[in-house]
Amino acid sequence: MAPHLIEGRTVAMPVRVRDASFCGAAYAVRADAARAVIAYSGLDVAEILPGKAVCVLLFADYRDGDLDAYHEFGMAFLIRPPGSTGWTRPGDLRDAAAFIHWLPVDQRFTMEAGRTLWGFPKEQADIDLRLASPYKRCILRKDGRLVLDMLVKPGVPLPGPSPLIAFDAFTHREGVTRRVPMKVQARGVRVRPSGALIRLGNHPIAKELSELGLPSRPLLSTTVTRTAMSLREAEPQG
């Protein structure tokens, strides 16, 4: 694969993240509202129960990687990828993937690289992460307006490092849907039912979250102290 030139810097594939931590929560939301949110992509949500989809909110501290150090917030939905079969049956998640709807970051270079290389919906925002206390906290502001204030309480530790997991993320930018193959290995994983609280602000994304049915108790929350990742070349769909 030929390397890419981003703001005068050469970026080779696969792009690697050597050390990052993640905190997040998965919410059961109204499937009709989730479909309306991602209608621009031409993709459809997967239903875990009739009328219920999954929205994932997460925040991350990228400490060492090919795109430098930065903070990130993510809003994603569990979807049926293009070409999958049997997607109308709720609860059948064998082919499910993640669609990245919004991905603000606090550094310009990773924003430009994410947009150019994979079509990620990256925007610059103010992301205040407070990870030293027992409760992990993210205060997210965009254009001077509060989007949300999110708290995640670590749960029960899972034994050992996770296996290397391969999965697909999907993006949609400038009329093109892309599949982004990724591999992730996590250490220091903690999981608990519920375990997260959010307070919404007055930004349009906060309104979008409210229309999905948030704030509410999440299905589960997760914290990961160390994560390594690799991202391959994006593959346009259709």
Beta strands, then each sheet from edge to edge (+ up, - down):
strand 1: 4-6
strand 2: 9-11
strand 3: 15-30
strand 4: 44-45
strand 5: 52-65
strand 6: 70-80
strand 7: 97-102
strand 8: 126-130
strand 9: 136-142
strand 10: 145-152
strand 11: 156-157
strand 12: 165-173
strand 13: 176-193
strand 14: 196-200
strand 15: 220-231
strand 16: 235-236
sheet 1: 1+ 2-
sheet 2: 4+ 6- 5+ 3- 15+ 13- 11+
sheet 3: 4+ 6- 5+ 3- 15+ 13- 16+
sheet 4: 4+ 6- 7+ 12+
sheet 5: 8+ 9- 10+ 14-
end
